């Protein structure tokens, strides 16, 4: 798909002392992106819907001063951020209720300081391996062309004896990572889904086929790989479409014999998220009928609506069969 180009970029003056900032600014100028030298982002549209749409085309280049990293289990020991928010417009996104009315993107350009902080955590846990996730609140592939941050991280972890990196993406711009000396220390995970889910709910992301093509490239480059199949939805012909997904994936990975991990997540929503989704996507086809769902207490202090137990068990059983029938080298990490 085409690379994301913001409508406007804000430049926090404190990034100017970093070498990467000049390259980024020159690139923005080549793209004819309007630049505002300010750390304050101004978005003042006439409605919440327009504020949201404008924010999704707005970027602030700034720094990340976070020193204390938080846990990211079961994905990794810790998470850190190269950026926040992303240009995708996934209607069901779990970040709908956490990033506010104006979820503009931030890209952090103090990459060397971020990596120095990570090294402290690695050193403190030596000789154990420490795993880090860099995609908890963003999609780093979608924004990589604007900073080069992820390439720097893959190089860092490739040279690290006791540090490992994990990331996840819905984007296919992976060519720049294929020749890096990753040393199998960075694990690429792709969020995949049926054509119906991608086409109807994952706006401004790479298509079904583009993601499959990207999977094949990354696998051929020797990276450890995994997949997040989420959110799994029940709809007309859902079994046939998910079967197609795994058949296409098996074909793309016919020469890949390393372990492949799968994380399976059924569709869920909270009451607050439903209200925001209905406001932002007025014609949404998402099935959010609370009466057909099971109310479940979530790990972050909120009730969420998931499929009823019989449907949930059917999803788990069917997905497990598809994975085991198509892959001898697969491990299912969890279903939730």
C-alpha positions as CSV (number, residue, x, y, z in Angstrom):
1,X,0.0,0.0,0.0
2,X,1.0,3.6,-0.3
3,X,3.1,5.1,2.5
4,X,1.3,7.2,5.0
5,X,1.9,10.9,4.5
6,X,0.6,13.3,7.2
7,X,-1.4,16.4,6.4
8,X,0.7,18.4,9.0
9,X,3.7,17.8,11.1
10,X,4.5,19.5,14.4
11,X,8.2,19.7,15.4
12,X,9.0,19.9,19.1
13,X,12.0,22.3,19.3
14,X,13.8,19.9,21.8
15,X,14.3,17.3,19.0
16,X,16.5,19.6,17.0
17,X,19.6,18.5,19.0
18,X,19.3,15.0,17.7
19,X,21.0,13.9,14.5
20,X,17.9,12.0,13.2
21,X,15.7,15.1,13.4
22,X,17.4,16.9,10.4
23,X,16.9,13.8,8.2
24,X,13.3,13.7,9.2
25,X,12.7,17.4,8.6
26,X,14.3,17.2,5.1
27,X,12.2,14.2,4.3
28,X,9.0,16.0,5.3
29,X,10.0,18.9,3.1
30,X,10.5,16.6,0.2
31,X,7.0,15.3,0.8
32,X,5.6,18.9,0.9
33,X,4.2,18.3,4.4
34,X,3.4,21.6,6.2
35,X,5.7,21.9,9.3
36,X,4.8,23.8,12.5
37,X,7.6,24.4,15.0
38,X,5.7,23.8,18.2
39,X,5.3,21.1,20.8
40,X,1.6,22.0,21.1
41,X,-0.7,20.3,18.6
42,X,-3.8,22.3,17.7
43,X,-6.8,20.4,16.5
44,X,-10.0,22.3,16.7
45,X,-12.6,21.0,14.3
46,X,-16.3,21.5,14.6
47,X,-17.2,18.0,15.8
48,X,-15.6,15.0,17.6
49,X,-15.8,13.0,14.4
50,X,-13.8,15.6,12.5
51,X,-11.3,16.0,15.4
52,X,-10.7,12.3,15.2
53,X,-10.2,12.3,11.4
54,X,-7.9,15.3,11.6
55,X,-5.8,13.7,14.4
56,X,-5.3,10.6,12.3
57,X,-3.5,12.8,9.7
58,X,-1.4,14.8,12.3
59,X,2.0,13.9,13.7
60,X,4.1,15.4,16.5
61,X,7.8,14.7,16.4
62,X,9.1,14.8,19.9
63,X,11.0,12.8,22.5
64,X,10.2,9.9,24.8
65,X,11.5,10.5,28.4
66,X,10.0,7.4,29.9
67,X,12.6,5.7,32.1
68,X,10.5,3.2,34.0
69,X,9.3,0.5,31.6
70,X,6.1,-1.3,32.3
71,X,5.3,-5.0,32.0
72,X,3.9,-6.3,28.7
73,X,3.1,-10.0,29.5
74,X,2.3,-12.4,27.9
75,X,3.9,-10.7,24.9
76,X,7.2,-9.6,26.6
77,X,8.8,-8.6,29.8
78,X,8.6,-4.9,29.1
79,X,7.2,-2.5,26.5
80,X,8.7,0.7,25.2
81,X,7.5,3.2,22.6
82,X,9.1,4.4,19.4
83,X,5.8,6.2,18.6
84,X,2.2,6.3,19.7
85,X,-1.1,6.0,17.8
86,X,-1.0,5.0,14.2
87,X,-2.6,6.0,10.8
88,X,-4.8,3.0,10.7
89,X,-8.6,3.4,11.3
90,X,-9.6,0.0,12.7
91,X,-13.1,0.4,13.9
92,X,-12.8,-2.1,16.8
93,X,-9.4,-0.9,18.0
94,X,-8.8,-1.4,21.7
95,X,-7.2,2.0,21.9
96,X,-10.4,3.8,21.0
97,X,-11.0,4.6,24.7
98,X,-7.4,5.3,25.8
99,X,-6.1,7.9,23.3
100,X,-8.8,10.5,23.6
101,X,-10.8,12.5,21.2
102,X,-7.8,13.6,19.2
103,X,-5.4,10.6,18.9
104,X,-2.7,12.3,16.8
105,X,0.5,10.4,16.3
106,X,3.8,11.0,18.1
107,X,7.1,9.8,16.8
108,X,10.0,9.9,19.3
109,X,13.4,10.9,17.8
110,X,15.7,10.4,20.8
111,X,16.3,6.8,19.7
112,X,19.7,6.6,21.3
113,X,18.5,7.6,24.7
114,X,15.6,5.0,24.4
115,X,18.1,2.3,23.6
116,X,20.4,3.3,26.4
117,X,17.5,2.9,28.8
118,X,16.7,-0.5,27.4
119,X,20.3,-1.6,27.9
120,X,20.0,-0.8,31.6
121,X,17.1,-3.3,31.8
122,X,19.0,-5.9,29.9
123,X,22.1,-5.5,32.1
124,X,20.0,-5.7,35.3
125,X,18.6,-9.1,34.1
126,X,21.7,-10.7,32.7
127,X,22.4,-13.5,32.2
128,X,18.7,-14.1,31.6
129,X,17.1,-13.1,28.2
130,X,14.9,-10.0,28.5
131,X,12.1,-9.5,25.9
132,X,10.8,-6.2,24.8
133,X,7.6,-5.2,22.8
134,X,7.7,-2.0,20.8
135,X,4.1,-2.1,19.3
136,X,1.7,-2.0,22.2
137,X,0.4,1.5,21.4
138,X,1.4,1.9,17.8
139,X,2.2,0.2,14.6
140,X,6.0,0.9,14.0
141,X,6.0,-0.3,10.4
142,X,3.4,2.2,9.4
143,X,5.5,5.1,10.6
144,X,9.0,3.7,10.0
145,X,9.7,5.7,6.8
146,X,9.4,8.9,8.8
147,X,12.0,8.1,11.4
148,X,14.0,4.9,10.7
149,X,13.6,4.1,14.4
150,X,12.8,0.4,13.9
151,X,15.8,-0.3,11.8
152,X,18.0,1.1,14.5
153,X,16.2,-1.1,17.1
154,X,16.6,-4.2,15.0
155,X,20.3,-3.5,14.6
156,X,20.7,-2.9,18.3
157,X,18.9,-6.1,19.3
158,X,20.8,-8.0,16.6
159,X,24.0,-7.2,18.4
160,X,22.6,-7.8,21.9
161,X,23.5,-11.0,23.7
162,X,20.6,-10.9,26.2
163,X,18.0,-8.6,24.6
164,X,15.2,-9.6,22.3
165,X,12.7,-7.5,20.4
166,X,9.1,-8.3,19.4
167,X,6.7,-6.2,17.3
168,X,3.4,-6.6,15.5
169,X,2.0,-4.9,12.4
170,X,-0.9,-4.7,9.9
171,X,1.4,-3.1,7.3
172,X,3.5,-4.5,4.4
173,X,6.3,-1.9,4.1
174,X,9.0,-4.4,5.1
175,X,11.5,-4.3,2.3
176,X,13.9,-2.1,4.4
177,X,14.3,-4.8,7.0
178,X,15.1,-7.7,4.8
179,X,18.9,-7.3,4.7
180,X,19.5,-6.2,8.3
181,X,21.7,-8.3,10.6
182,X,18.9,-9.2,12.9
183,X,20.6,-12.4,14.1
184,X,17.1,-13.8,14.8
185,X,16.7,-11.5,17.8
186,X,13.7,-9.6,16.4
187,X,10.4,-11.4,16.1
188,X,7.9,-10.1,13.5
189,X,4.2,-10.8,14.3
190,X,1.6,-9.9,11.8
191,X,-2.0,-9.2,12.7
192,X,-4.0,-11.2,10.1
193,X,-7.7,-11.8,9.6
194,X,-10.3,-12.8,7.0
195,X,-11.0,-10.7,4.0
196,X,-14.3,-9.6,5.4
197,X,-12.8,-8.3,8.6
198,X,-9.9,-6.5,6.9
199,X,-12.1,-5.0,4.1
200,X,-14.9,-3.8,6.4
201,X,-13.2,-2.8,9.6
202,X,-9.4,-2.2,9.1
203,X,-9.3,1.0,7.1
204,X,-6.0,2.4,5.9
205,X,-4.1,-0.8,6.5
206,X,-2.5,-3.2,4.1
207,X,-4.8,-5.6,2.3
208,X,-5.2,-9.3,2.9
209,X,-2.9,-10.2,0.0
210,X,-0.4,-7.4,0.8
211,X,0.1,-8.8,4.3
212,X,0.5,-12.4,3.0
213,X,3.2,-11.1,0.6
214,X,4.9,-9.3,3.5
215,X,4.8,-12.4,5.6
216,X,6.6,-14.4,2.9
217,X,9.3,-11.7,2.6
218,X,10.0,-11.6,6.4
219,X,10.0,-15.4,6.6
220,X,12.5,-15.6,3.7
221,X,14.7,-13.1,5.5
222,X,15.0,-15.5,8.4
223,X,13.2,-13.6,11.1
224,X,11.3,-15.5,13.8
225,X,7.6,-15.0,13.0
226,X,4.2,-15.2,14.6
227,X,0.6,-14.2,14.0
228,X,-2.1,-12.5,15.9
229,X,-5.4,-13.6,14.5
230,X,-7.7,-10.9,15.8
231,X,-10.4,-10.0,16.3
232,X,-11.9,-13.3,15.3
233,X,-15.5,-12.7,14.3
234,X,-18.5,-14.9,13.6
235,X,-20.5,-13.9,10.5
236,X,-21.9,-15.5,7.4
237,X,-19.2,-17.7,5.8
238,X,-16.8,-17.0,8.6
239,X,-15.4,-20.6,8.6
240,X,-14.8,-20.6,4.9
241,X,-13.0,-17.3,5.0
242,X,-10.8,-18.2,7.9
243,X,-10.0,-21.5,6.2
244,X,-8.9,-19.5,3.1
245,X,-6.6,-17.4,5.4
246,X,-4.8,-20.4,6.7
247,X,-4.5,-22.1,3.3
248,X,-2.9,-18.9,1.8
249,X,-0.6,-18.6,4.8
250,X,0.5,-22.2,4.5
251,X,1.4,-21.6,0.9
252,X,3.4,-18.5,1.7
253,X,5.3,-20.4,4.4
254,X,5.9,-23.6,2.6
255,X,9.7,-23.3,2.9
256,X,9.7,-22.0,6.5
257,X,10.5,-24.7,9.1
258,X,11.1,-22.7,12.2
259,X,8.5,-22.4,15.0
260,X,5.5,-20.2,14.2
261,X,3.4,-18.8,17.1
262,X,-0.3,-17.9,17.0
263,X,-2.2,-15.6,19.4
264,X,-6.0,-16.0,19.0
265,X,-8.3,-13.2,20.2
266,X,-12.1,-13.2,19.8
267,X,-13.9,-9.9,19.1
268,X,-14.8,-8.0,22.2
269,X,-15.8,-4.5,23.1
270,X,-16.6,-2.4,26.2
271,X,-19.6,-0.2,26.6
272,X,-17.5,3.0,26.4
273,X,-15.7,1.7,23.2
274,X,-19.1,0.9,21.6
275,X,-20.3,4.5,22.1
276,X,-17.1,5.9,20.6
277,X,-17.2,3.5,17.7
278,X,-20.8,4.4,16.9
279,X,-19.9,8.1,17.0
280,X,-16.8,7.8,14.8
281,X,-18.1,5.1,12.4
282,X,-21.8,5.8,12.0
283,X,-22.3,3.1,9.4
284,X,-20.3,0.4,11.1
285,X,-21.1,-3.2,10.4
286,X,-19.6,-4.3,13.7
287,X,-21.8,-6.7,15.6
288,X,-22.1,-5.1,19.1
289,X,-25.4,-6.5,20.3
290,X,-24.9,-6.7,24.0
291,X,-27.8,-9.1,24.5
292,X,-26.0,-11.7,22.4
293,X,-22.7,-11.4,24.3
294,X,-21.3,-12.5,27.6
295,X,-20.2,-9.8,30.1
296,X,-16.7,-10.6,31.3
297,X,-14.4,-8.8,33.8
298,X,-11.3,-7.7,32.0
299,X,-7.7,-7.5,33.4
300,X,-7.6,-3.7,33.2
301,X,-10.6,-3.0,35.5
302,X,-13.3,-2.9,32.8
303,X,-16.2,-5.1,31.8
304,X,-16.0,-6.3,28.2
305,X,-18.5,-8.1,26.0
306,X,-17.3,-11.3,24.4
307,X,-19.0,-14.1,22.6
308,X,-21.2,-16.5,24.6
309,X,-19.4,-19.6,25.9
310,X,-20.7,-22.0,23.1
311,X,-19.6,-19.6,20.4
312,X,-16.3,-18.9,22.0
313,X,-15.6,-22.6,22.4
314,X,-16.5,-23.1,18.7
315,X,-14.1,-20.4,17.6
316,X,-11.3,-21.8,19.7
317,X,-11.9,-25.4,18.5
318,X,-12.1,-24.4,14.8
319,X,-9.1,-22.1,14.8
320,X,-7.0,-24.7,16.6
321,X,-8.0,-27.3,14.0
322,X,-7.1,-25.0,11.2
323,X,-3.7,-24.2,12.7
324,X,-2.8,-27.8,13.5
325,X,-4.0,-29.1,10.1
326,X,-1.9,-26.6,8.2
327,X,1.3,-26.3,10.3
328,X,3.5,-28.9,11.9
329,X,5.7,-26.2,13.4
330,X,3.0,-24.1,15.1
331,X,2.4,-23.2,18.7
332,X,-0.8,-21.6,20.0
333,X,0.3,-19.3,22.8
334,X,-3.2,-18.4,24.0
335,X,-6.9,-18.0,23.1
336,X,-8.8,-15.2,24.7
